């Protein structure tokens, strides 16, 4: 995630899953992700607030993080 794990440590929990392993396949199915890589951002209640599929530049991920941190 282009260093975002370190930049947002303590504010956001990052979890990486492998789509070739059972947990990763289950996550793709649960979030109805069309492929991988997929990034899903969840709020504190576990609700999906943002999702993108495919390799993205850091700026796209920052848009999602801003959406997540701005709250409802």
Contact map, one row per residue, 1 for C-alpha under 8 A:
111110000000000000000000000000000000000000000000000000000100100000000000
111110000000000000000000000000000000000000000000000000000100000000000000
111111100000000000000000000000000000000000000000000000000000000000000000
111111110000000000000000000000000000000000000000000000000000000000000000
111111111001010000000000000000000000000000000000000000000000000000000000
001111111000000000000000000000000000000000000000000000000000000000000000
001111111000000000000000000000000000000000000000000000000000000000000000
000111111111000000000000000000000000000000000000000000000000000000000000
000011111111100000000000000000000000000000000000000000000000000000000000
000000011111100000000000000000000000000000000000000000000000000000000000
000000011111100000000000000000000000000000000000000000000000000000000000
000010011111110000000000000000000000000000000000000000000000000000000000
000000001111111000000000000000000000000000000000000000000000000000000000
000010000001111100000000000000000000000000000000000000000000000000000000
000000000000111110000000000000000000000000000000000000000000000000000000
000000000000011111000000000000000000000000000000000000000000000000000000
000000000000001111101011000000000000000000000000000000000000000000000000
000000000000000111111011100000000000000000000000000000000000000000000000
000000000000000011111111100100000001000000000000000000000000000000000000
000000000000000001111101100000000000000000000000000000000000000000000000
000000000000000011111111100000000000000000000000000000000000000000000000
000000000000000000111111110000000000000000000000000000000000000000000000
000000000000000011101111111000000000000000000000000000000000000000000000
000000000000000011111111111100000000000000000000000000000000000000000000
000000000000000001111111111110000000000000000000000000000000000000000000
000000000000000000000111111111000000000000000000000000000000000000000000
000000000000000000000011111111100000000000000000000000000000000000000000
000000000000000000100001111111111110010000000000000000000000000000000000
000000000000000000000000111111111000000000000000000000000000000000000000
000000000000000000000000011111111000000000000000000000000000000000000000
000000000000000000000000001111111000000100000000000000000000000000000000
000000000000000000000000000111111100000000000000000000000000000000000000
000000000000000000000000000111111111010000000000000010000000000000000000
000000000000000000000000000100011111000000000000000010000000000000000000
000000000000000000000000000100001111110000000000000011000000000000000000
000000000000000000100000000000001111110000000000000011000000000000000000
000000000000000000000000000000000011111000000000000011100000000000000000
000000000000000000000000000100001011111100000000001111000000000000000000
000000000000000000000000000000000000111110000000001110000000000000000000
000000000000000000000000000000100000011111000001111100000000000000000000
000000000000000000000000000000000000001111100001111000000000000110010000
000000000000000000000000000000000000000111111111110000000000000000010000
000000000000000000000000000000000000000011111111100000000000000000010010
000000000000000000000000000000000000000001111110000000000000000000000000
000000000000000000000000000000000000000001111110000000000000000000000000
000000000000000000000000000000000000000001111111000000000000000000000000
000000000000000000000000000000000000000001111111100000000000000000000000
000000000000000000000000000000000000000111100111111000000000000000000000
000000000000000000000000000000000000000111100011111000000000000000110000
000000000000000000000000000000000000000111000001111100000000000100110000
000000000000000000000000000000000000011110000001111110000000000100000000
000000000000000000000000000000000000011100000000011111000000000000000000
000000000000000000000000000000001111111000000000001111100000000000000000
000000000000000000000000000000000011110000000000000111110000000000000000
000000000000000000000000000000000000100000000000000011111000000000000000
000000000000000000000000000000000000000000000000000001111111100000000000
000000000000000000000000000000000000000000000000000000111111100000000000
110000000000000000000000000000000000000000000000000000011111110000000000
000000000000000000000000000000000000000000000000000000011111111000000000
000000000000000000000000000000000000000000000000000000011111111100000000
100000000000000000000000000000000000000000000000000000011111111110000000
000000000000000000000000000000000000000000000000000000000111111111000000
000000000000000000000000000000000000000000000000000000000011111111100000
000000000000000000000000000000000000000010000000011000000001111111110000
000000000000000000000000000000000000000010000000000000000000111111111000
000000000000000000000000000000000000000000000000000000000000011111111100
000000000000000000000000000000000000000000000000110000000000001111111110
000000000000000000000000000000000000000011100000110000000000000111111110
000000000000000000000000000000000000000000000000000000000000000011111110
000000000000000000000000000000000000000000000000000000000000000001111111
000000000000000000000000000000000000000000100000000000000000000000111111
000000000000000000000000000000000000000000000000000000000000000000000111
